[in-house]
Amino acid sequence: MEVNSQTTSITGKKHQWTGVEDSKLVECLVDLTNCEKWKADNGTFKPGFLQQIQRMMTNKIPGCELRAQPHIDSRIKLLEKQYHTISEMLGPSASSFGWNDDLKCVVVEKIVFDE
């Protein structure tokens, strides 16, 4: 599954996410999850977390020009959507699907895929 091809439009320009940017974004999200300061009572992040991630990304990737809006926000939404789709495919109601740990992807027999 190719997650790096998603782009975000900002004043006519599109940003092509790199593997490094995706990796650092996930690192930032994990760091925020482990920081009590940013946790809300309902299991989400407190307001301003996107700007905090933007600052963290700038520290992790020198010269990073990703902005909270629209870059980081739209990327998080895409990653959430992909996560939920994969979770559903690997859940008990979709027992035909499996996970290839070497290739890091969902696998299924062609006949099931075609259906």
Chimera marker file (.cmm) of the C-alpha trace (Angstrom):
<marker_set name="trace">
<marker id="1" x="0.000" y="0.000" z="0.000" r="1" g="1" b="0" radius="0.5"/>
<marker id="2" x="1.476" y="3.341" z="-1.042" r="1" g="1" b="0" radius="0.5"/>
<marker id="3" x="0.778" y="6.057" z="1.511" r="1" g="1" b="0" radius="0.5"/>
<marker id="4" x="3.310" y="8.571" z="0.244" r="1" g="1" b="0" radius="0.5"/>
<marker id="5" x="1.358" y="9.650" z="-2.814" r="1" g="1" b="0" radius="0.5"/>
<marker id="6" x="-1.260" y="11.706" z="-0.949" r="1" g="1" b="0" radius="0.5"/>
<marker id="7" x="-0.955" y="15.389" z="-1.631" r="1" g="1" b="0" radius="0.5"/>
<marker id="8" x="-2.410" y="18.484" z="-0.059" r="1" g="1" b="0" radius="0.5"/>
<marker id="9" x="-3.264" y="21.594" z="-1.987" r="1" g="1" b="0" radius="0.5"/>
<marker id="10" x="-2.236" y="24.969" z="-0.615" r="1" g="1" b="0" radius="0.5"/>
<marker id="11" x="-2.494" y="27.964" z="-2.910" r="1" g="1" b="0" radius="0.5"/>
<marker id="12" x="-2.206" y="25.736" z="-5.950" r="1" g="1" b="0" radius="0.5"/>
<marker id="13" x="0.908" y="23.915" z="-4.720" r="1" g="1" b="0" radius="0.5"/>
<marker id="14" x="0.876" y="20.268" z="-3.743" r="1" g="1" b="0" radius="0.5"/>
<marker id="15" x="3.045" y="18.608" z="-1.158" r="1" g="1" b="0" radius="0.5"/>
<marker id="16" x="4.349" y="15.111" z="-1.845" r="1" g="1" b="0" radius="0.5"/>
<marker id="17" x="4.860" y="13.367" z="1.497" r="1" g="1" b="0" radius="0.5"/>
<marker id="18" x="8.107" y="11.419" z="1.875" r="1" g="1" b="0" radius="0.5"/>
<marker id="19" x="8.713" y="8.292" z="3.907" r="1" g="1" b="0" radius="0.5"/>
<marker id="20" x="10.868" y="10.304" z="6.315" r="1" g="1" b="0" radius="0.5"/>
<marker id="21" x="8.093" y="12.851" z="6.845" r="1" g="1" b="0" radius="0.5"/>
<marker id="22" x="5.538" y="10.100" z="7.461" r="1" g="1" b="0" radius="0.5"/>
<marker id="23" x="7.884" y="8.379" z="9.902" r="1" g="1" b="0" radius="0.5"/>
<marker id="24" x="8.600" y="11.601" z="11.806" r="1" g="1" b="0" radius="0.5"/>
<marker id="25" x="4.885" y="12.464" z="11.904" r="1" g="1" b="0" radius="0.5"/>
<marker id="26" x="4.121" y="9.107" z="13.518" r="1" g="1" b="0" radius="0.5"/>
<marker id="27" x="6.997" y="9.678" z="15.986" r="1" g="1" b="0" radius="0.5"/>
<marker id="28" x="5.497" y="13.051" z="16.898" r="1" g="1" b="0" radius="0.5"/>
<marker id="29" x="2.045" y="11.537" z="17.379" r="1" g="1" b="0" radius="0.5"/>
<marker id="30" x="3.479" y="8.833" z="19.647" r="1" g="1" b="0" radius="0.5"/>
<marker id="31" x="5.410" y="11.458" z="21.632" r="1" g="1" b="0" radius="0.5"/>
<marker id="32" x="2.239" y="13.536" z="22.081" r="1" g="1" b="0" radius="0.5"/>
<marker id="33" x="0.295" y="10.446" z="23.117" r="1" g="1" b="0" radius="0.5"/>
<marker id="34" x="2.862" y="9.813" z="25.848" r="1" g="1" b="0" radius="0.5"/>
<marker id="35" x="2.701" y="13.439" z="27.069" r="1" g="1" b="0" radius="0.5"/>
<marker id="36" x="-0.074" y="14.015" z="29.618" r="1" g="1" b="0" radius="0.5"/>
<marker id="37" x="-0.113" y="17.736" z="28.803" r="1" g="1" b="0" radius="0.5"/>
<marker id="38" x="-1.709" y="17.090" z="25.377" r="1" g="1" b="0" radius="0.5"/>
<marker id="39" x="-4.241" y="14.407" z="26.343" r="1" g="1" b="0" radius="0.5"/>
<marker id="40" x="-7.898" y="15.403" z="26.589" r="1" g="1" b="0" radius="0.5"/>
<marker id="41" x="-10.341" y="13.583" z="28.870" r="1" g="1" b="0" radius="0.5"/>
<marker id="42" x="-12.185" y="12.007" z="25.923" r="1" g="1" b="0" radius="0.5"/>
<marker id="43" x="-9.144" y="10.166" z="24.529" r="1" g="1" b="0" radius="0.5"/>
<marker id="44" x="-8.227" y="12.800" z="21.949" r="1" g="1" b="0" radius="0.5"/>
<marker id="45" x="-5.638" y="15.574" z="21.884" r="1" g="1" b="0" radius="0.5"/>
<marker id="46" x="-6.211" y="19.026" z="23.351" r="1" g="1" b="0" radius="0.5"/>
<marker id="47" x="-6.669" y="22.057" z="21.080" r="1" g="1" b="0" radius="0.5"/>
<marker id="48" x="-3.409" y="23.290" z="19.595" r="1" g="1" b="0" radius="0.5"/>
<marker id="49" x="-1.916" y="19.836" z="19.117" r="1" g="1" b="0" radius="0.5"/>
<marker id="50" x="-1.531" y="20.346" z="15.355" r="1" g="1" b="0" radius="0.5"/>
<marker id="51" x="0.616" y="23.427" z="15.925" r="1" g="1" b="0" radius="0.5"/>
<marker id="52" x="2.660" y="21.447" z="18.477" r="1" g="1" b="0" radius="0.5"/>
<marker id="53" x="3.202" y="18.688" z="15.916" r="1" g="1" b="0" radius="0.5"/>
<marker id="54" x="4.266" y="21.332" z="13.397" r="1" g="1" b="0" radius="0.5"/>
<marker id="55" x="6.896" y="22.590" z="15.883" r="1" g="1" b="0" radius="0.5"/>
<marker id="56" x="8.049" y="19.041" z="16.615" r="1" g="1" b="0" radius="0.5"/>
<marker id="57" x="8.329" y="18.241" z="12.899" r="1" g="1" b="0" radius="0.5"/>
<marker id="58" x="10.414" y="21.380" z="12.368" r="1" g="1" b="0" radius="0.5"/>
<marker id="59" x="12.790" y="20.203" z="15.118" r="1" g="1" b="0" radius="0.5"/>
<marker id="60" x="13.030" y="16.665" z="13.729" r="1" g="1" b="0" radius="0.5"/>
<marker id="61" x="13.411" y="17.649" z="10.057" r="1" g="1" b="0" radius="0.5"/>
<marker id="62" x="15.550" y="20.751" z="9.455" r="1" g="1" b="0" radius="0.5"/>
<marker id="63" x="13.984" y="22.982" z="6.824" r="1" g="1" b="0" radius="0.5"/>
<marker id="64" x="10.598" y="21.273" z="7.157" r="1" g="1" b="0" radius="0.5"/>
<marker id="65" x="7.883" y="23.494" z="5.722" r="1" g="1" b="0" radius="0.5"/>
<marker id="66" x="4.884" y="21.363" z="6.646" r="1" g="1" b="0" radius="0.5"/>
<marker id="67" x="2.104" y="23.376" z="8.261" r="1" g="1" b="0" radius="0.5"/>
<marker id="68" x="-0.537" y="22.293" z="10.750" r="1" g="1" b="0" radius="0.5"/>
<marker id="69" x="-3.214" y="23.323" z="8.254" r="1" g="1" b="0" radius="0.5"/>
<marker id="70" x="-3.583" y="21.836" z="5.700" r="1" g="1" b="0" radius="0.5"/>
<marker id="71" x="-0.587" y="19.475" z="5.554" r="1" g="1" b="0" radius="0.5"/>
<marker id="72" x="-0.443" y="17.756" z="8.944" r="1" g="1" b="0" radius="0.5"/>
<marker id="73" x="-4.194" y="17.771" z="9.567" r="1" g="1" b="0" radius="0.5"/>
<marker id="74" x="-5.020" y="16.156" z="6.228" r="1" g="1" b="0" radius="0.5"/>
<marker id="75" x="-2.219" y="13.607" z="6.582" r="1" g="1" b="0" radius="0.5"/>
<marker id="76" x="-3.441" y="12.528" z="10.015" r="1" g="1" b="0" radius="0.5"/>
<marker id="77" x="-6.960" y="12.125" z="8.613" r="1" g="1" b="0" radius="0.5"/>
<marker id="78" x="-5.617" y="9.956" z="5.783" r="1" g="1" b="0" radius="0.5"/>
<marker id="79" x="-3.568" y="7.797" z="8.179" r="1" g="1" b="0" radius="0.5"/>
<marker id="80" x="-6.607" y="7.362" z="10.445" r="1" g="1" b="0" radius="0.5"/>
<marker id="81" x="-8.745" y="6.314" z="7.485" r="1" g="1" b="0" radius="0.5"/>
<marker id="82" x="-6.120" y="3.808" z="6.337" r="1" g="1" b="0" radius="0.5"/>
<marker id="83" x="-5.697" y="2.455" z="9.863" r="1" g="1" b="0" radius="0.5"/>
<marker id="84" x="-9.441" y="1.866" z="10.275" r="1" g="1" b="0" radius="0.5"/>
<marker id="85" x="-9.682" y="0.224" z="6.854" r="1" g="1" b="0" radius="0.5"/>
<marker id="86" x="-6.811" y="-2.140" z="7.605" r="1" g="1" b="0" radius="0.5"/>
<marker id="87" x="-8.210" y="-2.906" z="11.079" r="1" g="1" b="0" radius="0.5"/>
<marker id="88" x="-11.557" y="-3.784" z="9.534" r="1" g="1" b="0" radius="0.5"/>
<marker id="89" x="-9.895" y="-5.998" z="6.929" r="1" g="1" b="0" radius="0.5"/>
<marker id="90" x="-7.937" y="-7.853" z="9.605" r="1" g="1" b="0" radius="0.5"/>
<marker id="91" x="-10.870" y="-8.079" z="12.027" r="1" g="1" b="0" radius="0.5"/>
<marker id="92" x="-12.930" y="-11.186" z="12.768" r="1" g="1" b="0" radius="0.5"/>
<marker id="93" x="-15.586" y="-10.347" z="10.151" r="1" g="1" b="0" radius="0.5"/>
<marker id="94" x="-12.984" y="-10.464" z="7.360" r="1" g="1" b="0" radius="0.5"/>
<marker id="95" x="-11.190" y="-13.708" z="8.141" r="1" g="1" b="0" radius="0.5"/>
<marker id="96" x="-10.014" y="-14.170" z="4.528" r="1" g="1" b="0" radius="0.5"/>
<marker id="97" x="-7.493" y="-11.349" z="4.927" r="1" g="1" b="0" radius="0.5"/>
<marker id="98" x="-4.083" y="-11.680" z="6.520" r="1" g="1" b="0" radius="0.5"/>
<marker id="99" x="-0.971" y="-9.642" z="7.230" r="1" g="1" b="0" radius="0.5"/>
<marker id="100" x="2.405" y="-10.170" z="5.543" r="1" g="1" b="0" radius="0.5"/>
<marker id="101" x="4.929" y="-9.040" z="8.152" r="1" g="1" b="0" radius="0.5"/>
<marker id="102" x="7.843" y="-9.075" z="5.678" r="1" g="1" b="0" radius="0.5"/>
<marker id="103" x="6.118" y="-6.809" z="3.134" r="1" g="1" b="0" radius="0.5"/>
<marker id="104" x="4.079" y="-4.922" z="5.772" r="1" g="1" b="0" radius="0.5"/>
<marker id="105" x="0.840" y="-5.249" z="3.832" r="1" g="1" b="0" radius="0.5"/>
<marker id="106" x="-2.559" y="-6.923" z="3.843" r="1" g="1" b="0" radius="0.5"/>
<marker id="107" x="-2.773" y="-10.140" z="1.811" r="1" g="1" b="0" radius="0.5"/>
<marker id="108" x="-5.734" y="-12.055" z="0.453" r="1" g="1" b="0" radius="0.5"/>
<marker id="109" x="-6.364" y="-14.714" z="-2.161" r="1" g="1" b="0" radius="0.5"/>
<marker id="110" x="-7.123" y="-13.314" z="-5.614" r="1" g="1" b="0" radius="0.5"/>
<marker id="111" x="-10.609" y="-14.828" z="-5.751" r="1" g="1" b="0" radius="0.5"/>
<marker id="112" x="-11.601" y="-13.061" z="-2.498" r="1" g="1" b="0" radius="0.5"/>
<marker id="113" x="-10.087" y="-9.806" z="-3.739" r="1" g="1" b="0" radius="0.5"/>
<marker id="114" x="-12.008" y="-10.050" z="-7.015" r="1" g="1" b="0" radius="0.5"/>
<marker id="115" x="-15.289" y="-10.572" z="-5.138" r="1" g="1" b="0" radius="0.5"/>
<link id1="1" id2="2" r="1" g="1" b="0" radius="0.2"/>
<link id1="2" id2="3" r="1" g="1" b="0" radius="0.2"/>
<link id1="3" id2="4" r="1" g="1" b="0" radius="0.2"/>
<link id1="4" id2="5" r="1" g="1" b="0" radius="0.2"/>
<link id1="5" id2="6" r="1" g="1" b="0" radius="0.2"/>
<link id1="6" id2="7" r="1" g="1" b="0" radius="0.2"/>
<link id1="7" id2="8" r="1" g="1" b="0" radius="0.2"/>
<link id1="8" id2="9" r="1" g="1" b="0" radius="0.2"/>
<link id1="9" id2="10" r="1" g="1" b="0" radius="0.2"/>
<link id1="10" id2="11" r="1" g="1" b="0" radius="0.2"/>
<link id1="11" id2="12" r="1" g="1" b="0" radius="0.2"/>
<link id1="12" id2="13" r="1" g="1" b="0" radius="0.2"/>
<link id1="13" id2="14" r="1" g="1" b="0" radius="0.2"/>
<link id1="14" id2="15" r="1" g="1" b="0" radius="0.2"/>
<link id1="15" id2="16" r="1" g="1" b="0" radius="0.2"/>
<link id1="16" id2="17" r="1" g="1" b="0" radius="0.2"/>
<link id1="17" id2="18" r="1" g="1" b="0" radius="0.2"/>
<link id1="18" id2="19" r="1" g="1" b="0" radius="0.2"/>
<link id1="19" id2="20" r="1" g="1" b="0" radius="0.2"/>
<link id1="20" id2="21" r="1" g="1" b="0" radius="0.2"/>
<link id1="21" id2="22" r="1" g="1" b="0" radius="0.2"/>
<link id1="22" id2="23" r="1" g="1" b="0" radius="0.2"/>
<link id1="23" id2="24" r="1" g="1" b="0" radius="0.2"/>
<link id1="24" id2="25" r="1" g="1" b="0" radius="0.2"/>
<link id1="25" id2="26" r="1" g="1" b="0" radius="0.2"/>
<link id1="26" id2="27" r="1" g="1" b="0" radius="0.2"/>
<link id1="27" id2="28" r="1" g="1" b="0" radius="0.2"/>
<link id1="28" id2="29" r="1" g="1" b="0" radius="0.2"/>
<link id1="29" id2="30" r="1" g="1" b="0" radius="0.2"/>
<link id1="30" id2="31" r="1" g="1" b="0" radius="0.2"/>
<link id1="31" id2="32" r="1" g="1" b="0" radius="0.2"/>
<link id1="32" id2="33" r="1" g="1" b="0" radius="0.2"/>
<link id1="33" id2="34" r="1" g="1" b="0" radius="0.2"/>
<link id1="34" id2="35" r="1" g="1" b="0" radius="0.2"/>
<link id1="35" id2="36" r="1" g="1" b="0" radius="0.2"/>
<link id1="36" id2="37" r="1" g="1" b="0" radius="0.2"/>
<link id1="37" id2="38" r="1" g="1" b="0" radius="0.2"/>
<link id1="38" id2="39" r="1" g="1" b="0" radius="0.2"/>
<link id1="39" id2="40" r="1" g="1" b="0" radius="0.2"/>
<link id1="40" id2="41" r="1" g="1" b="0" radius="0.2"/>
<link id1="41" id2="42" r="1" g="1" b="0" radius="0.2"/>
<link id1="42" id2="43" r="1" g="1" b="0" radius="0.2"/>
<link id1="43" id2="44" r="1" g="1" b="0" radius="0.2"/>
<link id1="44" id2="45" r="1" g="1" b="0" radius="0.2"/>
<link id1="45" id2="46" r="1" g="1" b="0" radius="0.2"/>
<link id1="46" id2="47" r="1" g="1" b="0" radius="0.2"/>
<link id1="47" id2="48" r="1" g="1" b="0" radius="0.2"/>
<link id1="48" id2="49" r="1" g="1" b="0" radius="0.2"/>
<link id1="49" id2="50" r="1" g="1" b="0" radius="0.2"/>
<link id1="50" id2="51" r="1" g="1" b="0" radius="0.2"/>
<link id1="51" id2="52" r="1" g="1" b="0" radius="0.2"/>
<link id1="52" id2="53" r="1" g="1" b="0" radius="0.2"/>
<link id1="53" id2="54" r="1" g="1" b="0" radius="0.2"/>
<link id1="54" id2="55" r="1" g="1" b="0" radius="0.2"/>
<link id1="55" id2="56" r="1" g="1" b="0" radius="0.2"/>
<link id1="56" id2="57" r="1" g="1" b="0" radius="0.2"/>
<link id1="57" id2="58" r="1" g="1" b="0" radius="0.2"/>
<link id1="58" id2="59" r="1" g="1" b="0" radius="0.2"/>
<link id1="59" id2="60" r="1" g="1" b="0" radius="0.2"/>
<link id1="60" id2="61" r="1" g="1" b="0" radius="0.2"/>
<link id1="61" id2="62" r="1" g="1" b="0" radius="0.2"/>
<link id1="62" id2="63" r="1" g="1" b="0" radius="0.2"/>
<link id1="63" id2="64" r="1" g="1" b="0" radius="0.2"/>
<link id1="64" id2="65" r="1" g="1" b="0" radius="0.2"/>
<link id1="65" id2="66" r="1" g="1" b="0" radius="0.2"/>
<link id1="66" id2="67" r="1" g="1" b="0" radius="0.2"/>
<link id1="67" id2="68" r="1" g="1" b="0" radius="0.2"/>
<link id1="68" id2="69" r="1" g="1" b="0" radius="0.2"/>
<link id1="69" id2="70" r="1" g="1" b="0" radius="0.2"/>
<link id1="70" id2="71" r="1" g="1" b="0" radius="0.2"/>
<link id1="71" id2="72" r="1" g="1" b="0" radius="0.2"/>
<link id1="72" id2="73" r="1" g="1" b="0" radius="0.2"/>
<link id1="73" id2="74" r="1" g="1" b="0" radius="0.2"/>
<link id1="74" id2="75" r="1" g="1" b="0" radius="0.2"/>
<link id1="75" id2="76" r="1" g="1" b="0" radius="0.2"/>
<link id1="76" id2="77" r="1" g="1" b="0" radius="0.2"/>
<link id1="77" id2="78" r="1" g="1" b="0" radius="0.2"/>
<link id1="78" id2="79" r="1" g="1" b="0" radius="0.2"/>
<link id1="79" id2="80" r="1" g="1" b="0" radius="0.2"/>
<link id1="80" id2="81" r="1" g="1" b="0" radius="0.2"/>
<link id1="81" id2="82" r="1" g="1" b="0" radius="0.2"/>
<link id1="82" id2="83" r="1" g="1" b="0" radius="0.2"/>
<link id1="83" id2="84" r="1" g="1" b="0" radius="0.2"/>
<link id1="84" id2="85" r="1" g="1" b="0" radius="0.2"/>
<link id1="85" id2="86" r="1" g="1" b="0" radius="0.2"/>
<link id1="86" id2="87" r="1" g="1" b="0" radius="0.2"/>
<link id1="87" id2="88" r="1" g="1" b="0" radius="0.2"/>
<link id1="88" id2="89" r="1" g="1" b="0" radius="0.2"/>
<link id1="89" id2="90" r="1" g="1" b="0" radius="0.2"/>
<link id1="90" id2="91" r="1" g="1" b="0" radius="0.2"/>
<link id1="91" id2="92" r="1" g="1" b="0" radius="0.2"/>
<link id1="92" id2="93" r="1" g="1" b="0" radius="0.2"/>
<link id1="93" id2="94" r="1" g="1" b="0" radius="0.2"/>
<link id1="94" id2="95" r="1" g="1" b="0" radius="0.2"/>
<link id1="95" id2="96" r="1" g="1" b="0" radius="0.2"/>
<link id1="96" id2="97" r="1" g="1" b="0" radius="0.2"/>
<link id1="97" id2="98" r="1" g="1" b="0" radius="0.2"/>
<link id1="98" id2="99" r="1" g="1" b="0" radius="0.2"/>
<link id1="99" id2="100" r="1" g="1" b="0" radius="0.2"/>
<link id1="100" id2="101" r="1" g="1" b="0" radius="0.2"/>
<link id1="101" id2="102" r="1" g="1" b="0" radius="0.2"/>
<link id1="102" id2="103" r="1" g="1" b="0" radius="0.2"/>
<link id1="103" id2="104" r="1" g="1" b="0" radius="0.2"/>
<link id1="104" id2="105" r="1" g="1" b="0" radius="0.2"/>
<link id1="105" id2="106" r="1" g="1" b="0" radius="0.2"/>
<link id1="106" id2="107" r="1" g="1" b="0" radius="0.2"/>
<link id1="107" id2="108" r="1" g="1" b="0" radius="0.2"/>
<link id1="108" id2="109" r="1" g="1" b="0" radius="0.2"/>
<link id1="109" id2="110" r="1" g="1" b="0" radius="0.2"/>
<link id1="110" id2="111" r="1" g="1" b="0" radius="0.2"/>
<link id1="111" id2="112" r="1" g="1" b="0" radius="0.2"/>
<link id1="112" id2="113" r="1" g="1" b="0" radius="0.2"/>
<link id1="113" id2="114" r="1" g="1" b="0" radius="0.2"/>
<link id1="114" id2="115" r="1" g="1" b="0" radius="0.2"/>
</marker_set>
